[in-house]
Amino acid sequence: MTHEGQTREPNAGVHPAALSQDRLLSQCEVRFTRRSGPGGQNRNKVETAAILTHRETGLSAEANETRSQAGNRAVALFRLRLKLALEVRGTDDSTRPSALWRSRLRGGRIVVNPEHEDFPAMLAEALDALHRAADEPSAAAEPLGCSASQLVKLLKAEPRAFTALNDRRKARGLHPLI
């Protein structure tokens, strides 16, 4: 995996955003703390805010919306998966889509809700394919078995991914996608 210019290959081709919940949590430092703000008496007296830090990349995510540690840990884990998908590029040069990707294709359409636990892994795979294809959606989409418009639609479901793609395209002298 690459992050901030470093090459890392800890998971033998499996992007960290695609790891099982238990495996990803085993790679994280998990802390609970108090946070101020609305949420009732329990919020200021009990350490319910969850902070997850992925030891390998240093990326972290936190959540404090719910009044339970388990609920906040689950939200923080999803946010961490999204961060990993956005910021860590895989080193696997395989153009064959994963079993998860293939299971989410219906007649060339990508079917995944942005709030579903599979979304970060799908996003990571799409971003890795775009990285290999020099940020050209048509070249990235073909080996994934979908159209360029479907690939762009997936990225638009996570605005940070779409903005980053357009920033990279601009740096390459390519026109932005709309």
C-alpha positions as CSV (number, residue, x, y, z in Angstrom):
1,M,0.0,0.0,0.0
2,T,1.2,3.5,-0.6
3,H,0.5,6.4,1.7
4,E,2.4,9.7,1.7
5,G,5.0,8.2,-0.7
6,Q,5.7,5.0,1.2
7,T,5.2,1.5,-0.1
8,R,3.5,-0.9,2.3
9,E,2.3,-4.4,1.6
10,P,0.9,-5.7,4.8
11,N,-2.3,-7.5,3.6
12,A,-1.1,-9.3,0.5
13,G,-3.2,-7.4,-2.0
14,V,-6.2,-6.7,0.3
15,H,-6.9,-3.0,0.6
16,P,-7.3,-2.1,4.3
17,A,-10.8,-0.6,3.5
18,A,-11.8,-4.2,2.4
19,L,-10.6,-6.0,5.6
20,S,-13.2,-7.6,7.9
21,Q,-14.2,-5.5,10.8
22,D,-12.3,-7.7,13.3
23,R,-9.1,-7.7,11.2
24,L,-9.2,-3.9,10.7
25,L,-9.9,-3.3,14.4
26,S,-6.9,-5.5,15.3
27,Q,-4.7,-3.1,13.3
28,C,-6.0,-0.1,15.2
29,E,-5.5,1.6,18.4
30,V,-9.0,2.1,19.9
31,R,-9.6,4.8,22.5
32,F,-12.7,6.1,24.2
33,T,-12.9,9.6,25.6
34,R,-15.4,12.2,26.7
35,R,-16.6,14.9,24.3
36,S,-18.6,18.0,25.1
37,G,-21.8,19.1,23.3
38,P,-25.4,18.0,23.1
39,G,-26.5,14.4,23.9
40,G,-27.7,14.3,27.5
41,Q,-26.1,13.7,30.8
42,N,-24.4,10.5,29.7
43,R,-22.2,12.2,27.2
44,N,-20.2,14.4,29.6
45,K,-19.9,11.7,32.3
46,V,-19.0,8.6,30.4
47,E,-16.2,8.0,27.9
48,T,-18.3,7.1,24.9
49,A,-16.6,9.0,22.0
50,A,-14.5,6.5,20.0
51,I,-11.2,7.3,18.3
52,L,-9.7,4.7,16.0
53,T,-6.1,5.1,14.7
54,H,-4.8,2.7,12.0
55,R,-1.3,2.0,13.3
56,E,0.2,1.3,9.8
57,T,-0.9,4.4,8.1
58,G,-1.5,6.8,11.0
59,L,-5.0,7.6,9.7
60,S,-7.6,8.1,12.3
61,A,-11.4,8.6,12.6
62,E,-13.7,9.4,15.5
63,A,-17.3,9.4,16.3
64,N,-19.3,10.8,19.3
65,E,-22.8,11.0,18.0
66,T,-24.3,8.2,20.0
67,R,-24.4,7.6,23.7
68,S,-22.8,4.1,23.5
69,Q,-19.2,3.1,22.9
70,A,-20.2,0.3,20.5
71,G,-22.3,2.6,18.4
72,N,-19.6,5.2,18.2
73,R,-16.9,2.6,17.5
74,A,-19.0,1.3,14.5
75,V,-19.4,4.9,13.1
76,A,-15.7,5.6,13.6
77,L,-14.8,2.3,11.9
78,F,-16.9,3.2,8.8
79,R,-15.3,6.7,8.7
80,L,-11.8,5.1,9.0
81,R,-12.6,2.7,6.1
82,L,-13.6,5.8,4.0
83,K,-10.4,7.6,4.9
84,L,-8.3,4.5,4.0
85,A,-10.2,4.2,0.7
86,L,-9.5,7.8,-0.1
87,E,-5.9,8.0,1.0
88,V,-4.3,4.6,0.6
89,R,-3.6,3.2,-2.9
90,G,-3.1,-0.5,-3.4
91,T,0.1,-1.9,-5.0
92,D,-1.8,-4.8,-6.6
93,D,-1.6,-4.4,-10.3
94,S,-4.3,-7.0,-11.0
95,T,-7.0,-5.6,-13.3
96,R,-9.4,-8.4,-12.4
97,P,-12.2,-7.1,-10.2
98,S,-12.6,-8.5,-6.7
99,A,-15.4,-10.9,-5.8
100,L,-17.1,-8.1,-3.9
101,W,-17.0,-5.8,-7.0
102,R,-18.4,-8.6,-9.2
103,S,-21.2,-9.3,-6.7
104,R,-22.2,-5.6,-6.8
105,L,-22.5,-5.4,-10.6
106,R,-25.9,-5.8,-12.1
107,G,-25.8,-5.6,-15.9
108,G,-22.9,-3.2,-15.8
109,R,-24.4,-1.0,-13.1
110,I,-22.7,-0.6,-9.7
111,V,-25.2,-1.3,-7.0
112,V,-24.1,-0.1,-3.6
113,N,-25.5,2.4,-1.1
114,P,-22.9,5.0,0.1
115,E,-23.9,4.1,3.7
116,H,-23.5,0.3,3.3
117,E,-20.4,-1.3,4.8
118,D,-19.3,-2.5,1.4
119,F,-19.1,1.1,0.0
120,P,-15.5,2.0,1.3
121,A,-14.1,-1.2,-0.2
122,M,-15.8,-0.5,-3.5
123,L,-14.6,3.0,-3.5
124,A,-11.0,1.9,-2.8
125,E,-11.2,-0.6,-5.7
126,A,-12.5,2.1,-8.0
127,L,-9.8,4.6,-6.9
128,D,-7.1,2.0,-7.4
129,A,-8.3,1.2,-10.9
130,L,-8.4,5.0,-11.7
131,H,-4.8,5.3,-10.3
132,R,-3.6,2.5,-12.6
133,A,-5.5,4.1,-15.6
134,A,-3.9,7.6,-15.1
135,D,-7.3,8.9,-13.9
136,E,-9.1,8.1,-17.1
137,P,-12.6,6.7,-16.2
138,S,-13.1,4.9,-19.5
139,A,-9.8,3.0,-19.2
140,A,-10.5,2.2,-15.5
141,A,-14.1,1.1,-16.0
142,E,-13.5,-1.4,-18.8
143,P,-11.6,-4.0,-16.7
144,L,-14.1,-3.5,-13.8
145,G,-16.9,-4.4,-16.1
146,C,-18.9,-1.2,-15.8
147,S,-19.2,2.0,-17.8
148,A,-17.2,5.2,-17.2
149,S,-20.4,7.0,-16.2
150,Q,-21.2,4.3,-13.5
151,L,-17.6,4.7,-12.2
152,V,-18.0,8.5,-12.0
153,K,-21.4,8.1,-10.3
154,L,-19.8,5.9,-7.6
155,L,-17.2,8.6,-7.0
156,K,-19.8,11.3,-6.8
157,A,-21.4,9.4,-3.9
158,E,-18.3,10.4,-1.9
159,P,-17.6,14.1,-2.8
160,R,-14.1,14.0,-1.5
161,A,-13.2,11.2,-3.9
162,F,-14.7,13.1,-6.9
163,T,-13.0,16.3,-5.9
164,A,-9.6,14.5,-5.5
165,L,-10.0,12.8,-8.9
166,N,-10.7,16.2,-10.6
167,D,-7.7,17.7,-8.8
168,R,-5.4,15.0,-10.1
169,R,-6.9,15.3,-13.6
170,K,-6.3,19.1,-13.5
171,A,-2.7,18.5,-12.4
172,R,-2.3,16.1,-15.5
173,G,-3.7,18.8,-17.8
174,L,-7.0,16.9,-18.3
175,H,-10.4,18.4,-18.3
176,P,-12.5,18.0,-15.1
177,L,-15.3,15.6,-15.0
178,I,-18.8,16.9,-14.3
